[in-house]
Amino acid sequence: MFIVSVILLSLWEIYWTANACWKAAQAKEGYWFIFMLVFNLLGIPEIYYLHFREDKNKLEDMKNS
């Protein structure tokens, strides 16, 4: 049971980290990219980045149009 939990937690972390790092690289936000690679906190910063930063970027794009 412990091994299954570790595997599921690892997959969870890999999924969120990969998605968030991809978005940070596309947005040219190197500090977020490095932060998410260095600190593995069960996907919490990655989820924050994907949800809140994406909304902020959309608002900025709408203002610039």
MARTORKE-122492 format. One record per residue (C-alpha): residue in three letters; x, y, z. Coordinates in steps of 0.2 Angstrom, whole numbers, padded with zeros to 4 digits, always signed. Layout:
# residues N
ALAXYZ ...
# end
This chain:
# residues 65
MET+0000+0000+0000 PHE+0014+0012+0004 ILE+0023+0009-0013 VAL+0006+0012-0022 SER+0004+0029-0013 VAL+0022+0034-0017 ILE+0019+0030-0035 LEU+0003+0039-0036 LEU+0010+0054-0027 SER+0025+0054-0039 LEU+0014+0053-0054 TRP+0003+0068-0047 GLU+0019+0078-0045 ILE+0026+0074-0062 TYR+0010+0079-0071 TRP+0008+0096-0063 THR+0026+0100-0063 ALA+0028+0096-0082 ASN+0012+0106-0086 ALA+0017+0121-0076 CYS+0035+0121-0082 TRP+0029+0120-0100 LYS+0018+0135-0098 ALA+0031+0145-0089 ALA+0044+0142-0102 GLN+0031+0147-0116 ALA+0028+0163-0106 LYS+0047+0166-0104 GLU+0045+0167-0085 GLY+0061+0159-0080 TYR+0060+0162-0061 TRP+0044+0152-0060 PHE+0051+0138-0071 ILE+0066+0136-0059 PHE+0056+0138-0044 MET+0044+0123-0049 LEU+0059+0112-0054 VAL+0068+0115-0038 PHE+0054+0114-0025 ASN+0042+0099-0026 LEU+0028+0103-0015 LEU+0015+0090-0021 GLY+0009+0101-0035 ILE+0003+0116-0025 PRO+0014+0130-0033 GLU+0011+0122-0050 ILE-0008+0122-0048 TYR-0007+0140-0042 TYR+0003+0145-0057 LEU-0008+0137-0069 HIS-0024+0144-0062 PHE-0020+0161-0057 ARG-0005+0166-0068 GLU-0015+0160-0084 ASP-0030+0171-0079 LYS-0018+0186-0076 ASN-0010+0183-0093 LYS-0026+0182-0102 LEU-0032+0198-0094 GLU-0016+0207-0100 ASP-0018+0200-0117 MET-0035+0207-0118 LYS-0030+0224-0112 ASN-0016+0225-0125 SER-0027+0221-0139 
# end
